[in-house]
């Protein structure tokens, strides 16, 4: 639980008022102490509870939860005749507080302060009640109404000790539908202050991420309109993940027009610090370049990712990896220069462009998988891959390697200049002289046609020959 200095000061001020009134009442009018202090605490507690419901209604992502919080908020503000609750309206509670001050013996200044404070509370209580009616009107922007109510409640709550918090202070605590960041800002703080479905705009420049960002709600992150240059997020720690998209509920995240550079992993979807969530994530990366990570550019542990006009390049192991159950669609993307000589030399570690395993699924259209130090695309286990009008060329090993029970479809692709086979299906007959016998020989399903599988692949076009139909036209 976090406490802010502002809340602590407000609590101390409120307690000071109660103690001062208690002392005055104890000396002058003991019989009045109970009713007045009871009313004061009742109003304070009701406003605090209303503030809570307005905040959680804003932050809730599921429609039933929003409706439940809004119903509780309306009951607190407007009252209800339901037998189980029978609460009176918040303005009425303030009126009772005002009535309870009659006959309370205080000096002139104390009475003026008290009158001013209660007047402020009453004025904002009326505004809150008026605004709350809009929650039931058709066509109203519910989030906007809730923000207004929260602002009035905060101002009203500030009046309880003596003074007005002010609507300007509310901007520092309320979540926003849109925020704009500049280099040097704390991006995690900016993300945390967004409403679900909100937008974070990034002005041009370089943002250094000393630790990774976690996106746990639906949102859009994009370069600000008219940005004067590129937006680059540099991950300072070579072992950390730059951006993790992780939540226990379904989220939709879109990232546009940014560069992510460095770190251990540029993007991780459905996973944070090794913990995997199986919520149905939907992620769009549009004109995003993910560069120079120590391990992966993009790791999809669960959920689905669409990449449009993206670049995944310069990573130590793979540009894209789907280890278990995630899926992805790539349109006009380049996966290039991934892998390292060190990883290629290690028999226990794969290296190259794309690696899909488990029950992962990938679809590539008009993409380039080129110049990777390792295999261009490896699919294993029960994974599936569909490639249409793609280029797989100049990779240090095979252009495509299929293992296990994988499913592969290739159509109108160009496969050439790879230093292994153009396309290889794991088997005893197709292994190199020094390669160990395959532990997961291919036993899956292959379809496709009209591919250009060149003879300039160093070890040959397709192995075994049973799959040469991939190079024939329909």
C-alpha positions in Angstrom: 0.0 0.0 0.0 1.3 3.4 -0.9 0.6 6.6 1.0 1.2 10.1 -0.5 2.3 13.1 1.5 -0.8 15.0 0.4 -3.1 12.4 1.9 -1.1 12.3 5.1 -1.3 16.1 5.5 -5.0 16.0 4.8 -5.5 13.3 7.4 -3.5 15.3 10.0 -5.4 18.5 9.2 -8.8 16.7 9.5 -7.7 15.2 12.9 -6.6 18.6 14.1 -10.0 20.0 13.3 -11.7 17.2 15.1 -9.5 17.6 18.2 -10.0 21.4 18.2 -13.8 21.0 17.9 -13.7 18.3 20.6 -11.8 20.5 23.0 -14.2 23.5 22.3 -17.3 21.3 22.7 -16.0 19.6 25.8 -15.6 22.9 27.5 -18.7 24.7 26.3 -21.3 22.3 25.2 -20.6 18.6 26.0 -24.1 17.6 25.0 -23.5 18.7 21.4 -20.2 16.7 20.8 -21.7 13.5 19.7 -24.1 14.7 17.0 -21.7 17.2 15.4 -18.6 14.9 15.3 -20.7 12.0 14.2 -21.9 14.0 11.2 -18.5 15.3 10.4 -17.0 11.8 10.3 -20.0 10.4 8.4 -19.5 13.0 5.6 -15.7 12.5 5.5 -16.0 8.7 5.3 -18.7 8.9 2.6 -16.7 11.2 0.5 -13.6 8.9 0.8 -15.7 5.9 -0.2 -17.2 7.8 -3.2 -13.7 8.8 -4.2 -12.7 5.2 -4.1 -15.6 4.1 -6.3 -15.0 6.8 -8.8 -11.4 5.8 -9.1 -11.9 2.1 -9.5 -14.8 2.7 -12.0 -12.3 4.6 -14.1 -9.6 1.9 -13.9 -11.9 -1.1 -14.3 -11.6 -2.7 -17.8 -14.6 -5.1 -17.6 -18.0 -3.7 -18.3 -19.8 -5.6 -15.4 -17.3 -4.3 -12.9 -17.6 -0.7 -14.2 -21.4 -1.0 -13.9 -21.2 -2.3 -10.3 -18.8 0.5 -9.2 -20.9 3.2 -10.9 -24.1 1.8 -9.1 -22.4 2.1 -5.7 -21.1 5.6 -6.6 -24.6 6.7 -7.5 -26.1 5.3 -4.4 -23.6 7.2 -2.2 -24.2 10.5 -4.1 -27.9 10.4 -4.9 -29.1 8.0 -2.1 -31.4 5.0 -2.4 -34.7 3.8 -1.1 -33.7 0.2 -1.3 -34.7 -1.4 2.1 -31.3 -3.2 2.3 -29.4 0.1 2.0 -31.7 3.1 2.6 -28.8 5.6 2.3 -29.6 9.3 2.1 -27.9 11.5 -0.5 -24.5 13.0 0.0 -25.8 16.7 -0.2 -28.4 15.7 2.5 -25.6 14.4 4.7 -23.8 17.7 4.4 -27.0 19.6 5.2 -27.2 17.5 8.4 -23.6 18.5 9.2 -24.5 22.1 8.8 -27.5 21.8 11.0 -25.4 20.0 13.7 -23.2 23.2 14.0 -26.1 25.3 15.2 -25.5 26.3 18.8 -21.9 25.1 18.8 -20.0 27.7 20.9 -16.8 28.7 19.0 -15.0 32.0 18.8 -15.6 34.2 15.8 -12.6 33.1 13.7 -13.2 29.4 14.4 -16.9 29.8 13.4 -15.9 31.7 10.2 -13.5 28.9 9.3 -16.0 26.2 10.0 -18.7 28.0 8.0 -16.4 28.4 5.1 -15.4 24.8 5.2 -18.9 23.5 5.3 -20.0 25.9 2.6 -17.3 24.5 0.3 -18.3 21.0 1.1 -22.0 21.8 0.4 -21.3 23.6 -2.8 -19.3 20.7 -4.3 -21.8 18.2 -2.9 -24.5 19.9 -5.0 -22.3 19.9 -8.1 -21.5 16.2 -7.5 -25.2 15.3 -7.3 -26.0 17.3 -10.5 -23.1 15.6 -12.4 -24.1 12.1 -11.1 -27.4 12.4 -12.9 -25.5 12.3 -16.2 -24.3 8.8 -15.5 -27.8 7.6 -16.5 -28.2 9.8 -19.5 -27.8 8.3 -23.0 -24.9 9.5 -25.1 -22.8 10.8 -22.2 -19.1 9.9 -22.1 -19.1 7.9 -18.9 -15.4 8.2 -18.3 -15.6 12.0 -18.7 -18.5 12.2 -16.2 -16.6 10.0 -13.7 -13.5 12.2 -14.0 -15.7 15.3 -13.3 -17.3 13.6 -10.3 -13.9 12.5 -9.0 -12.6 16.1 -9.3 -15.6 17.6 -7.4 -15.3 14.9 -4.7 -11.6 15.7 -4.3 -12.3 19.4 -4.0 -15.1 18.6 -1.6 -12.9 16.3 0.5 -10.2 19.0 0.6 -12.8 21.3 2.3 -13.3 19.0 5.2 -10.2 20.0 7.1 -10.7 23.7 6.2 -9.4 24.4 2.7 -10.1 23.5 -0.9 -7.8 20.9 -2.5 -8.5 22.6 -5.9 -9.4 21.0 -9.2 -5.8 21.6 -10.5 -4.5 19.2 -7.9 -6.8 16.5 -9.2 -4.9 16.2 -12.5 -1.9 14.8 -10.5 -3.9 11.8 -9.2 -6.5 11.0 -11.8 -5.7 8.6 -14.7 -5.8 10.1 -18.2 -7.1 9.1 -21.5 -4.0 10.6 -23.2 -0.6 11.6 -22.0 2.5 13.0 -23.7 6.0 12.2 -22.7 9.3 13.7 -23.5 12.9 12.2 -23.2 13.8 12.1 -19.5 10.2 11.4 -18.3 9.5 8.2 -16.3 7.7 6.2 -18.9 6.4 3.6 -16.4 4.8 6.3 -14.4 3.2 7.7 -17.6 1.9 4.2 -18.5 0.5 3.7 -15.0 -1.4 7.0 -15.2 -3.3 6.0 -18.4 -6.9 4.8 -18.4 -7.5 1.4 -20.1 -7.7 2.1 -23.8 -5.7 5.4 -23.4 -2.8 6.7 -25.6 0.8 7.6 -24.7 2.3 10.0 -27.1 6.1 10.1 -27.3 7.9 13.2 -28.5 11.0 12.7 -30.7 14.2 11.8 -29.0 16.0 9.0 -27.0 14.4 7.5 -23.9 16.8 5.5 -21.7 15.1 2.7 -19.9 17.0 1.9 -16.7 14.6 -1.0 -16.2 11.9 -2.6 -18.3 8.4 -1.3 -18.9 5.4 -3.4 -18.1 2.1 -2.7 -19.9 -0.8 -4.2 -18.0 -3.8 -2.7 -19.7 -5.1 -1.9 -23.1 -3.4 1.1 -24.6 -1.7 2.7 -27.6 1.9 3.9 -27.6 3.0 6.0 -30.5 5.2 8.7 -31.7 3.5 12.1 -31.2 2.0 13.5 -34.4 4.5 15.7 -36.2 7.4 14.4 -34.1 10.6 16.2 -35.4 12.6 13.0 -35.5 12.6 9.3 -34.5 11.5 8.0 -31.1 14.1 5.6 -29.7 13.8 3.5 -26.5 17.2 2.4 -25.4 17.3 -0.5 -22.8 20.2 0.2 -20.5 20.5 -3.3 -19.0 21.7 -6.0 -21.4 19.9 -8.7 -19.4 16.5 -7.0 -19.0 13.4 -7.0 -21.2 12.5 -3.6 -22.7 8.7 -3.8 -22.9 6.7 -6.6 -21.3 3.0 -6.9 -22.1 1.5 -8.8 -19.3 -1.9 -8.9 -17.4 -4.3 -11.4 -16.0 -7.2 -10.1 -18.1 -7.4 -9.7 -21.9 -5.6 -6.6 -23.2 -5.1 -4.9 -26.6 -1.9 -3.0 -27.1 -0.7 -1.1 -30.2 2.7 0.4 -30.7 3.5 2.6 -33.7 6.5 4.3 -35.1 9.2 3.6 -32.4 12.6 2.1 -32.3 13.5 -0.3 -29.4 17.2 -1.0 -29.0 19.3 -3.2 -26.8 18.4 -5.2 -23.7 18.1 -8.9 -23.4 14.7 -9.0 -25.1 13.2 -6.1 -26.9 9.5 -7.1 -26.5 7.9 -9.9 -24.4 4.2 -10.7 -24.9 2.4 -12.7 -22.2 5.4 -13.0 -20.0 7.2 -10.9 -17.3 10.2 -12.0 -15.4 9.6 -15.6 -16.4 5.9 -15.7 -15.3 3.6 -16.5 -18.2 -0.1 -15.4 -18.4 -2.4 -17.1 -20.7 -4.9 -14.2 -21.1 -5.8 -13.6 -24.7 -3.4 -10.7 -25.6 -3.8 -8.9 -28.9 -0.8 -6.8 -29.9 -0.1 -4.7 -33.0 3.4 -3.5 -33.8 3.3 -1.0 -36.7 6.5 0.5 -38.2 8.5 -0.7 -35.1 12.2 -1.5 -35.3 13.5 -3.9 -32.6 17.3 -3.9 -32.8 20.5 -5.3 -31.2 19.1 -7.3 -28.2 21.4 -9.8 -26.5 18.9 -12.6 -27.0 15.6 -11.9 -28.8 13.9 -9.1 -30.6 10.3 -10.3 -29.8 9.3 -13.3 -27.6 5.6 -14.3 -27.7 5.0 -16.6 -24.8 1.2 -16.3 -25.2 -1.4 -14.3 -27.1 -1.3 -13.0 -30.7 0.9 -10.4 -32.3 0.5 -8.6 -35.7 3.6 -6.9 -37.1 3.3 -4.5 -40.0 6.4 -3.0 -41.7 8.6 -3.9 -38.8 12.3 -4.8 -38.6 13.8 -7.3 -36.1 17.6 -7.2 -36.5 20.9 -7.7 -34.8 19.8 -10.0 -31.9 22.1 -12.5 -30.4 19.8 -15.5 -30.7 16.6 -14.9 -32.7 14.7 -12.0 -34.1 11.4 -13.7 -33.2 10.7 -16.7 -31.0 7.4 -18.3 -30.1 8.3 -21.0 -27.5 4.9 -22.4 -26.6 1.5 -21.3 -27.5 1.7 -17.8 -29.0 1.0 -16.8 -32.6 2.0 -14.0 -34.9 1.3 -12.6 -38.4 3.9 -10.6 -40.1 3.3 -8.3 -43.1 6.2 -6.7 -45.1 8.7 -7.3 -42.3 12.4 -7.8 -42.3 14.1 -10.4 -40.0 17.8 -10.0 -40.6 21.3 -10.3 -39.1 20.1 -12.2 -36.1 22.1 -14.9 -34.3 25.8 -15.1 -33.4 28.8 -17.3 -34.3 29.0 -18.3 -30.6 25.4 -19.7 -30.6 25.8 -21.3 -34.0 28.7 -23.3 -32.6 26.7 -24.5 -29.6 24.7 -27.7 -30.3 22.3 -27.1 -27.4 21.3 -23.5 -28.5 19.6 -22.5 -31.7 20.3 -19.3 -33.5 18.9 -17.5 -36.5 15.9 -15.5 -37.7 12.7 -17.1 -36.4 12.2 -20.0 -34.0 8.7 -21.5 -33.5 8.0 -24.5 -31.1 5.3 -26.0 -29.0 1.9 -25.3 -30.6 3.0 -21.8 -31.8 1.8 -20.5 -35.1 3.3 -18.0 -37.5 2.2 -16.5 -40.8 4.5 -14.4 -42.9 3.5 -12.4 -46.0 5.9 -10.4 -48.2 8.6 -10.7 -45.6 12.4 -11.0 -45.8 14.2 -13.5 -43.6 17.8 -12.9 -44.7 21.5 -12.8 -43.5 20.8 -14.5 -40.2 23.7 -16.4 -38.5 21.8 -19.7 -38.2 18.6 -21.0 -39.8 16.2 -18.5 -41.3 13.1 -20.2 -40.0 12.9 -23.2 -37.7 9.6 -24.9 -36.7 9.4 -27.8 -34.3 7.0 -29.8 -32.2 3.4 -29.2 -33.2 4.0 -25.7 -34.4 2.8 -24.4 -37.8 4.1 -21.8 -40.3 2.6 -20.3 -43.4 4.8 -18.3 -45.8 3.5 -16.4 -48.8 5.6 -14.3 -51.2 8.5 -14.3 -48.8 12.3 -14.3 -49.3 14.5 -16.6 -47.2 18.0 -16.0 -48.4 21.7 -15.8 -47.4 21.2 -17.4 -44.0 24.2 -19.2 -42.5 22.4 -22.5 -42.2 19.1 -23.7 -43.8 16.6 -21.3 -45.2 13.8 -23.4 -43.5 14.2 -26.3 -41.1 11.1 -28.3 -40.1 11.2 -30.8 -37.2 8.7 -33.0 -35.3 5.0 -32.9 -36.1 5.2 -29.3 -37.5 3.0 -28.1 -40.3 4.5 -26.0 -43.1 2.9 -24.2 -46.1 5.1 -22.3 -48.6 3.6 -20.4 -51.6 5.4 -18.1 -54.1 8.5 -17.8 -51.9 12.1 -17.3 -53.0 14.7 -19.5 -51.2 18.3 -19.1 -52.2 21.9 -18.4 -51.2 21.6 -20.2 -47.9 24.7 -22.1 -46.7 22.7 -25.1 -45.6 19.7 -26.5 -47.6 17.1 -24.2 -49.0 14.4 -26.2 -47.2 15.3 -29.2 -44.9 13.0 -31.6 -43.2 14.9 -33.2 -40.2 15.8 -36.8 -41.0 18.8 -39.1 -40.9 19.2 -38.7 -44.7 19.4 -34.9 -44.6 21.9 -34.3 -41.8 25.4 -33.1 -42.2 28.3 -35.5 -41.6 29.1 -34.0 -38.2 25.6 -33.3 -37.1 24.1 -35.7 -34.5 21.2 -37.8 -35.4 18.0 -35.8 -35.1 16.0 -36.3 -31.9 12.8 -35.1 -33.5 12.7 -36.2 -37.2 10.1 -34.5 -39.3 6.7 -36.4 -39.3 4.4 -33.4 -40.0 2.4 -32.0 -42.9 3.6 -30.0 -45.9 1.7 -28.1 -48.5 2.5 -25.4 -51.1 3.7 -24.7 -54.6 5.2 -22.1 -57.0 8.3 -21.4 -54.9 11.7 -20.5 -56.4 14.1 -22.7 -54.5 17.4 -22.0 -56.0 20.3 -24.4 -56.7 22.7 -22.0 -55.2 21.7 -23.1 -51.6 25.1 -24.6 -50.6 23.8 -28.1 -49.6 21.0 -28.3 -52.1 17.5 -27.0 -52.7 15.2 -29.4 -50.8 15.9 -32.4 -48.6 14.5 -35.1 -48.8 13.6 -35.1 -52.4 10.0 -36.2 -51.6 9.2 -32.5 -51.0 10.4 -31.1 -54.3 6.7 -30.5 -55.2 7.1 -27.2 -53.3 9.0 -25.8 -56.3 6.4 -26.8 -58.9 3.6 -24.5 -60.1 0.0 -25.5 -59.5 
